Amino acid sequence: MKRRKRTKRNRSMRVIRLWNHPEALKALPYFRSITNSLRDQWLEVQSKRLDHQRLGRIVRPSRSELIALEDTAAAQDKAEDAFNESLEELMRMDVFLLDPVHGLALIPFQQDDELAWYVFDLHDDAGLSAWRFHKDPIEMRRPMPEDAKLPAATAK
């Protein structure tokens, strides 16, 4: 009987930065700025994509329509590049975009020896509107304590 070799995928592990509450509060203006930019860029990408699709449906395009089609493709690529650059900038800080339209991002921290996430909401005046454990369903939102300090929310 032959033994089969198990092929393991070469997955490199990456350690993410865990934020504490004071650090997250200090960075709120920056999160607000970049998340707002991501929202605007996402809407621009969707607009350019729709324009390109509309022009692409023309059965027998004229010369000017072909030029417009190329221009919209280039504008779409440029908008996607801008969005991706902003997204990479956010991810370099180990903050993860959840929903660009609603301006939601997740900021990792440690709560009771478990991974948890602050939920940053662009449209909430406080910014950090809620938190959730990693194992919670994605729509789960736990309210921030009144004193806004979670007991074990310190990064190690």
C-alpha positions as CSV (number, residue, x, y, z in Angstrom):
1,M,0.0,0.0,0.0
2,K,1.4,3.3,-1.1
3,R,1.5,6.3,1.2
4,R,0.2,9.5,-0.2
5,K,2.1,12.6,0.5
6,R,0.1,15.2,2.1
7,T,0.6,18.5,0.5
8,K,0.3,21.4,2.8
9,R,-0.5,24.8,1.6
10,N,2.2,27.3,2.4
11,R,0.2,29.7,4.5
12,S,2.3,32.2,6.3
13,M,0.9,33.4,9.6
14,R,0.7,37.0,10.2
15,V,0.5,38.6,13.6
16,I,-1.9,41.5,13.7
17,R,-1.6,44.5,15.9
18,L,-4.0,44.6,18.8
19,W,-5.2,48.1,19.7
20,N,-6.1,49.3,23.1
21,H,-9.0,51.7,23.7
22,P,-6.9,54.9,24.2
23,E,-4.9,54.2,21.0
24,A,-8.1,53.6,19.1
25,L,-9.6,56.8,20.4
26,K,-6.5,58.8,19.5
27,A,-6.6,57.4,16.0
28,L,-10.3,58.2,15.4
29,P,-9.8,61.3,13.3
30,Y,-7.5,59.4,11.0
31,F,-9.9,56.4,10.8
32,R,-12.7,58.9,10.0
33,S,-10.7,60.5,7.2
34,I,-9.6,57.3,5.5
35,T,-12.9,55.6,5.9
36,N,-14.7,58.6,4.4
37,S,-12.2,58.6,1.5
38,L,-12.8,54.8,1.0
39,R,-16.6,55.4,0.9
40,D,-16.2,58.2,-1.7
41,Q,-13.8,56.1,-3.8
42,W,-16.0,53.0,-3.6
43,L,-19.0,55.0,-4.8
44,E,-16.9,56.4,-7.6
45,V,-15.8,52.9,-8.6
46,Q,-19.4,51.8,-8.7
47,S,-20.4,54.8,-10.8
48,K,-17.6,54.3,-13.3
49,R,-18.4,50.6,-13.5
50,L,-22.1,51.4,-14.3
51,D,-21.1,53.9,-16.9
52,H,-18.8,51.4,-18.6
53,Q,-21.5,48.7,-18.5
54,R,-24.1,51.1,-20.1
55,L,-21.7,52.0,-22.9
56,G,-20.7,48.3,-23.4
57,R,-24.4,47.4,-24.1
58,I,-24.5,49.5,-27.3
59,V,-24.8,47.0,-30.2
60,R,-23.1,49.0,-32.9
61,P,-21.2,51.8,-31.2
62,S,-20.0,54.8,-33.2
63,R,-16.5,56.1,-33.1
64,S,-17.3,58.6,-30.3
65,E,-19.0,55.9,-28.3
66,L,-16.0,53.6,-28.6
67,I,-13.7,56.4,-27.4
68,A,-16.1,57.1,-24.5
69,L,-16.0,53.3,-23.7
70,E,-12.2,53.4,-23.5
71,D,-12.3,56.6,-21.4
72,T,-14.7,55.1,-18.9
73,A,-12.6,51.9,-18.7
74,A,-9.6,54.0,-17.9
75,A,-11.5,56.1,-15.3
76,Q,-12.8,52.9,-13.7
77,D,-9.2,51.5,-13.4
78,K,-8.0,54.8,-11.9
79,A,-10.9,54.8,-9.4
80,E,-10.2,51.2,-8.4
81,D,-6.5,51.9,-8.0
82,A,-7.2,54.9,-5.7
83,F,-9.6,52.7,-3.6
84,N,-7.1,49.9,-3.4
85,E,-4.3,52.2,-2.2
86,S,-6.5,53.6,0.5
87,L,-7.6,50.2,1.5
88,E,-4.0,49.0,1.8
89,E,-3.2,52.0,3.9
90,L,-6.0,51.1,6.3
91,M,-4.9,47.4,6.4
92,R,-1.3,48.3,7.1
93,M,-2.6,49.6,10.5
94,D,-4.4,46.2,10.9
95,V,-7.8,47.9,10.6
96,F,-10.2,46.0,8.4
97,L,-12.9,47.6,6.2
98,L,-16.3,45.8,6.8
99,D,-18.6,48.0,4.6
100,P,-17.3,50.9,2.5
101,V,-20.8,52.3,1.8
102,H,-21.8,52.5,5.5
103,G,-18.3,53.4,6.6
104,L,-17.8,50.4,8.9
105,A,-14.4,49.1,9.9
106,L,-13.2,46.6,12.5
107,I,-10.3,47.4,14.9
108,P,-8.8,44.4,16.7
109,F,-8.2,44.2,20.4
110,Q,-8.0,41.6,23.2
111,Q,-10.9,41.1,25.6
112,D,-10.6,38.4,28.2
113,D,-7.8,36.5,26.3
114,E,-10.0,36.4,23.2
115,L,-9.8,38.4,19.9
116,A,-12.4,41.1,19.8
117,W,-13.2,44.0,17.5
118,Y,-14.1,47.6,18.0
119,V,-16.7,48.5,15.4
120,F,-15.8,51.9,13.9
121,D,-18.9,53.7,12.4
122,L,-18.2,56.7,10.2
123,H,-21.7,58.0,10.7
124,D,-21.7,57.7,14.5
125,D,-20.6,60.8,16.4
126,A,-18.6,58.7,18.9
127,G,-16.8,56.7,16.2
128,L,-16.4,53.6,18.2
129,S,-20.1,52.6,18.3
130,A,-19.8,49.0,19.6
131,W,-17.6,46.0,19.9
132,R,-17.9,42.2,19.3
133,F,-15.9,39.1,19.9
134,H,-14.4,37.4,16.9
135,K,-16.5,34.3,17.3
136,D,-19.8,36.4,17.4
137,P,-21.9,36.6,14.3
138,I,-20.8,39.5,12.0
139,E,-24.0,41.5,12.7
140,M,-23.5,41.2,16.5
141,R,-22.9,44.5,18.3
142,R,-22.2,44.8,22.0
143,P,-22.6,48.3,23.4
144,M,-19.6,50.2,24.6
145,P,-19.5,50.6,28.4
146,E,-20.6,54.0,29.8
147,D,-17.0,54.8,30.9
148,A,-15.9,53.6,27.4
149,K,-13.1,51.6,29.0
150,L,-13.3,47.8,28.6
151,P,-11.6,46.2,31.6
152,A,-9.2,44.0,29.6
153,A,-8.9,46.0,26.4
154,T,-5.1,46.3,26.5
155,A,-2.9,45.0,23.7
156,K,-0.1,42.6,24.7
